[in-house]
């Protein structure tokens, strides 16, 4: 019987488009439209940060629910639901007249849209279809966010503000979400097995599977409860916070910070756009994770991101500003891919969605508070200088942790049953 051609890379490409247009306009739009929204809606820095924090809390805490939904309904249905929610969220955002409106439209509904429609489904899609080429697949599917994000920062938002206003921008983003919903439902396929394949397209029924059925250690199958009993899980959660917080802070306050250093709005948009574009190369550099320890690579890129965060403290010349955001973009982009690759390598393909979903929920308790705290620091001190020093220190500490990280071994020692003395 003739086997169907493997379509894994095509699925990754479609997933990359859905991820890029599903997340980048809504995620970066808040910070890029923020000065105008602050003026029209009388938002303080603290209020602006709180809206973004609520948005982040929602999509992080939805991680376990998203993992369960994907297991029961499939990635395609979950992505479609998330994108459809985005249509309503950003239509409401285009009509916002107050701080409370922003919380409901962007914070709550926007968080639901991202939580179900983008990050976790995109990572799980790539992990489901590939094992040997996992780093490359995850990098490619997440690379769509960098490509679209660059366009949003450098072209879309500045042009919208030139010819129209921020309300028009959110209305266009709502229309984009509608297109993503249709594409996801029509073309996404969550697992290769449903099409008669196994990961990487190679092995037919009866041949050795690409990943040992007993899990990455060869000693048993990882489950979420077992993963939660390893210290590596919580270290990876901490590293997720260390690399993710600087990116979120810059996304919210980057334009305000750069303009406070003397840059024009157009120049600030160009600098921030370069950050997002360079993150694409950072994500592709994570290909190295297929050939070396991904946790060692994670340590290196955390050092790079920390150096960039420190550089932004006093980036008063275009050269220093561009160098700083290049370092942040490279570090974040590579770390963004390394974290899910390490999770998949440590705990296996079958437990990936659940373990990463739980990680999202835990980071969602801590990381989303950062924009609010940064806004409070800025209102108190009059600048974001202290914030960027703290971000650099967090990346440095995270790098030392990642250098010493080793994979857990399932079955290395007996696990006492519940209720044992």
N, C-alpha and C positions, 0 to 999 in steps of 0.2 A: 504493500500500500504506500502510495506517494505521500510523504509528509508535507504538511503546510510549511511555507517559508516562515522563518522566524521574524517576527515583527517587533521584537523588544525595543530596538533602537528607535523605531518609528513611534512606539508608544511613549518612550522617554521624550521624544521631540514634541509630541502633542501635549504631554504633561508639562513640559517646560513652558510652552506657550500659555497654557491655562494658569500655571503658577505665576508666571511673570505678569500677565495682564490682570490676574486675580488679586495679587498682593501689592505690587509696586505703586500703582496710582493711589490706592487708599492709604497705604502706609506712609509714603513720602508726602502725600498731599497735605496732611495736617501741618507739618512744619513749614512747608513752602508757602502755604496760604495763611500761616498764623499771624504775621504782622497786620495784614488787612483785616482778618477776623477779630484780632484784639481791638483794633480801632473801631470796627463797626458794632461789635457785641460787648465792648467794655470788659474784655477778659484780662485778668492779671496773669503774670507768669505762673503763679501757683495754681490758678484755675486752669490755665492752659495745660500745665503738666499733669494735673489731676485727670482731665479728660483723657489724655493719652495713657495715663496709668490705668484707668478703668478699662479702656480698650485692650490694653495688654493683659490685665488681670483676667478679663473674660476669655480671650483666646487661649491663654495658658491653662486656665482651670478647666477648659472644655476638653483638654487632651484625653483623659480617660474616656469620656463620653464619645469622643470622636473615634478612639480605638475600638470601642465596643460597637459603634455604629458601622464602621468599616467591616468588622468581622461578620456582622449580621446582614447588612444591606449591600456591601460592596463599595469600593472606592469611588466608582462612577457616580452612584446615587448621592454619596456624601458630598463630593465635590460640587455636584450640580445644585444641591440644597444650599451649600455655603454661598455659591455665586449668586443664586436667586435672592438670598437674604441681603446680599450686597446691593442689589438693585434698589430695594426699598430703603436700605440704610442711607445710601448716598443721595437718593432723591430727597429724603427727609433732611439730610445735611444741607442741601441746597436751599432749603426753606427755613433754616434755623434762625431764631431771633433772640436767643438767650443762652446763657451758660447751661441751663437745664436741658434745653433742646440739643445742645452739643453732646451732653452726657448720654442722652437716650439714643440719638442718631449715630454718632461716631463711636462713643464709648461702648454702649451695649450692643446695638445691632451690628455695628462694624466689627466688634470683637467676635460675635457669633459668625459673621461672614468669613473672617480669616481663620477662626478656629476650626470650622468644618470644611472650608473650601480650599485651603492652600498648604500650609507648612507641613503638617503631619501626613495628609494624603499624598503629597508630592514625594516626600521622603520614603513612605511606605511603598508607593508605586515602584520607585527605582529599586528598592531593596527586594521587592517581590520578584522582579524580572531578572535580576542579576546577582551573582555571588562572586565569581572570579573577577568580574569587571565592576564590582560594586562601587568603588570610589569614583570611577569615571561616570557611571550611570547617575549617581547622586549628584555629582558635580554638574553634569549636563542639565539635569532636570531643575536644579536650583539656580543654574546660570541664567535661566530666563528672567529671574527677578532682577539680576544685575543689569542685563541689557535693557529691559523696559524701564528700570529705575533710573538709568542714565538718561534716557529720553525724557522721562518725567521731570527730572531735576534740571536738565540743561535746556530743553525745548518747550515741553508742554506747559509747565506751570508759568515760566516767565512770559510765554506768548499769550496765554490765557489772561494773565494779569495786565498785559499791554493792550489787548483788544477788547477785553470784557471785564469780568470780575471773578472773585472766588466762588460765587454761587454757580456761575456757569461751569466752572471747573468741576465742581462736585456733580453737577447734572451729567456732564460728559462721562465721568467716572461711573455713574450709575448705568449708563448705556453700555459701557465696556463690560461691566459685570454681567449684563444680560447676554452678551455675545459669548462670554466665557461659560456661562451655564449651559447654553445650547451645545457648544463644542464638547464640553465634558461629557454630557449625557450621550451624545452621538458617537464619540470616538474613543473614549477612555476604556481600557480593559484592565481590570485590577490584578489578575494573576495569569501567568503563562499556562498553568495546568488546565484552565478552562478551554484553552485552544489546542490542547494536546501536546504542549511543550513542558519542559522543566527550565529552571533558570539558566540563563546564558544561551538558550536555544539548542543546546547540544544533545542531551540524553533522552532517548525515547524510552518507553516503558520496557522494563527489564534490564536496562543498562545502569551503570553506577550513577547515582545522583551527584550533582556538582557539589552539594554540601552534605556531609555525612548526616544521615537521618538521626543519629544520636546527638546531634548538636555540635558546636564548635570545639568542645573539649573531647568529643568521642566517648564520653562517659555518661551521657544522659541528656535529656531534653530540658532546656532552661524554660522556666515559667516566671511570670511576674513576681509571685510570692518568693521564689528562690532568689531572683535577682535583687529584691529588696533587702535580702539578708546579707548582701555583700557590701563591704565598705567602698568598693570601686563604683558602685551605682551612685552613691552620695557624693563622691569626689567628682564624678562626671557631671552631676547636677551643679556643683559649685563652679566647675569650669564653664558650664553653659552660661551661668550668670556672669562670670568674669569677662567672657568675650562678647556677650550680647548687650550688656548695659551700655558700653561706650557708643555702640552703633545707635541705640535708641535715643540716647541723650543728644548726640549730634544731629539725628534726624529731626528732633523737636526744636532744639535751640541753636543748631549750627548757623542758620542764616542770621539770627539775632546776634550771636557771638561775633561772627565775621564782620557784620555791619558795625558793631561796636568797636572793632579794631580799625575801621576806616574804609572797608571795602564797600563798593556799590552793590545794589541788589543784583545787577546782572553778573558782576564778578563773583559774588557769593554763590549764585546759582551755578555758575561755571565750575567753581571749586568743588561744590558739593556734588555736582554731576560727575566730576572726575573721580571722586571717592567711590561712587556707585559703579562706574565703569571699571575702575581698577579692581573692585571686588570680584568682577567676573574672572579676571586673570588669577585672582586669589583662589577662586573656586576651582578653576581648571588646574592650578598648581597642586591641588589636593589629589590629582591623579597619582602623585607620588605615593599616596597611601595604599595603592595596590602593590607597591614594590618595597615598602619599608614600614616600620611600625607607625600606624596612624597616630598613636598617642605621643610618640616622639616628635612627629611633625606638628602636632597640636601645640606642644611646648614651644617650639621655634616660632610659630606664627603668633602666639600670645605675646612673646617678646617684641615682635615687630609691631603689633597693634598698640602695645603699651608705649613704645617709642613715639608712634604717631600721635597718641593722645597727649603726651607731654609736649610735643612740638606745637600743638594747637594753643597752648597756654599763651604764647606771645608771638603768634604767626602774623606779624605786621607787614610782611612783604609777600607779594604773590608767590615768589619762589618757595619760601618757607611754608606757606599755607598749602601749596600744591604737594610739596614733599611730605608734609604731615598727613594730608588726607590720602596720599598714595600708600603710605605705610599702614594707616588705619584700614583702608580698603583691602590691601593684600592680606593683612592679618585676619580681619573679620571674614573675608571671603573663604579663605582656606579653613579657618576654624568652623565656619558654618557647615562645611562638608565633613570635616574630620569628626565632629561630635557624633552625628548619626552613623558614620562608618565604624567608629569605635564601639558604639552600642550594638551594632549588628555583628561585629566581630566578637565581642565579649559574650553576647547573650543569644545569638542565633537569629535566623531569618523568621522563624515561626513566632518568636516572642517579641519581635521588633516593635510592631505597632503598639502593643500594650505597654512595654517598658518605656518607650519614648513618650507615650501619652501620659504615663505617670510622672515622668521627668518634667513634662510641660506643666503639669498641675503643681508640682513642687516649686519649680522656678517661678510659676505664676504668683506665688505668695510673696516672693522677695523682689524679683527683678522689676515688675511694673511700678514699684514704689519709687524707683530711681528718678523718673522725670519730675514727679511731685517734689521730692527732696531737692533735686537740682533747682527747681523753680523757687523753692523756699530759700535755698542758699543764695540764689541770684538776687531775690528781693531783699535779703538781709545784707549781703556784701556789696551789691551793686554790679557784680560781674560773675562770669562763669569760670574764673581762673581756678578757684579752689576745687570746683567740680572736676576739672580736667586733670588736676594733680591726683585726686583720689582715683580716677579711672585708670591712670597710668600705674599706680601702685597695685590696684586689683589685678591688672594684667600680669604684672611682674610676679606676684605671689602665685597666680594661676600657672604660670610657666614652670615654676619650681615644682609644683604639685604634679603637673603632667609629665615632667621628666622622670619622676619616680613611679609612675603608674604602671601596674602589671595586670594582665588579664586574670580574672577569677577562674578557678578550676572547679567544675561541678563534680561532686563526688570525691573531692580530695580528702574530706574527713566526714565522719558520720554526722548526720543532722538529727538531733534529738527530737522525738515526736512531741507534739503539743501535749502538755500536761505531765511531761516527765519531771522527776524531782530535780 
